[in-house]
Amino acid sequence: MESYRTSFLSIITIAIFLLIQTSNSFAQAPPAAPVVVQEVQEETLQKPITLVGAVEPDKRSTIASEIEGLVESMPAKEGTFVNKGDTIAQFNTRTLEIDLNEAKANKRESQARYNLAKKNLDRFQELEKKGVASTQQLQDAESEKSAWGARISQSQAQIDGYAYDIEKSKISAPFSGYITEEFTEIGQWVQKGGPVVELIDIEVAEIKIDMPERYISKVKKGLKVNVNFDALTDLKLEGEITSLVPQADRESRTFPVKIMLDNKEGIIKSGMVARVFFPIGEPATVKLVPKDAIVTQNNANFIYIVNEGTAQPLPISTGMAYEDRIEVIGPVQTGQLVVVKGNERLMPNQPVKIINDNDQETKKVN
């Protein structure tokens, strides 16, 4: 009832406005204005059904640490955008660097002892051929060489491990996106596998709809749908169904349906309420005009009808949108000429000239 009163008051307001403008137009006699017009069309179309869902990012990831360490810096903060490869957090690496240098020194020592053991083995092999060295001496030399060879491999493994830990002490963004939550801070010790930040990529927005069982047979992947947002009243987008899960929720008997939207400009935010219009309702005969024909003034809508060479304002209400056209409700007749370009500055009863898009001539409407 309140909605009806609001709509009625809006129509009364715009009617008064148009009456005043009409009176002024007679006094001022504005010149003829060039306009582009189209006919009001009547078509039988499927009425869309509207279902509500929430916007989710295409990618959402809790970035965890592969090693344990003390957080030294956090360049990325909540709400900031990071590119793939940017540093999210940096751990203190001084202890790791000391351990790495020690492992490198141990490897150098092991290499030197290995080289000496190899020379001793070569010497004992020559002596053994001459019958001077015993078999036991030869075996001991071989064991000495093998032991230092193993020590070299062990030191190298330590070097690789410390170098890997130092590399992973800098946690980088695996993809471009926004930091939505921090799980640690400077000076905090993070365990191996511990969460650091949550990162989302919403360049492609995903809307999940729980579709009632009675409608699921009418939709399929690739179906185009219109999407509006409660928080973005002027934004109307076209999306596409990209996923139909063939398993209903046991309690609600609804099927998860996912719609993808391009969001490279970042206008759509995660968590926004989205209203999705599926063209699967019952057929209805409606009158349609291009969306550009709608003029809004004082929260009310009207269109300009061309009648006997002049622009006549006509208050209307709008219904559902169908691609670039919209349903108009009111005293509108099929075939009437409605102004779609040049209506921004028109005055009631102002003479108009229709610009013929098919040639370069203009003609006055009689």
Protein Blocks (a to p, Z undefined) as FASTA:
>chain_A
ZZmmmmmmmmmmmmmmmmmmmmmmmmnopaddddddddddddddddddddddddddfbdc
ddddfbdcddfbdfbaghiacdehiafbdcdfklmmmmmmmmmmmmmmmmmmmmmmmmmm
mmmmmmmmnomacfklmmmmmmmmmmmmmmmmmmmmmmmmmmmmmmmmpccdfbgcddfb
dfbdehiacdehiafbdcddfkbccddddddfklmmmgcehiacddddfklmmbccdddd
fbdcfbdcfklopacddddddfklomacghiacdddddfbccdddddddfklpcceehia
cddddeehiacdddddddddehjaccdedjddehiacdfehplmgcehiacddddfkbmb
dcddZZ
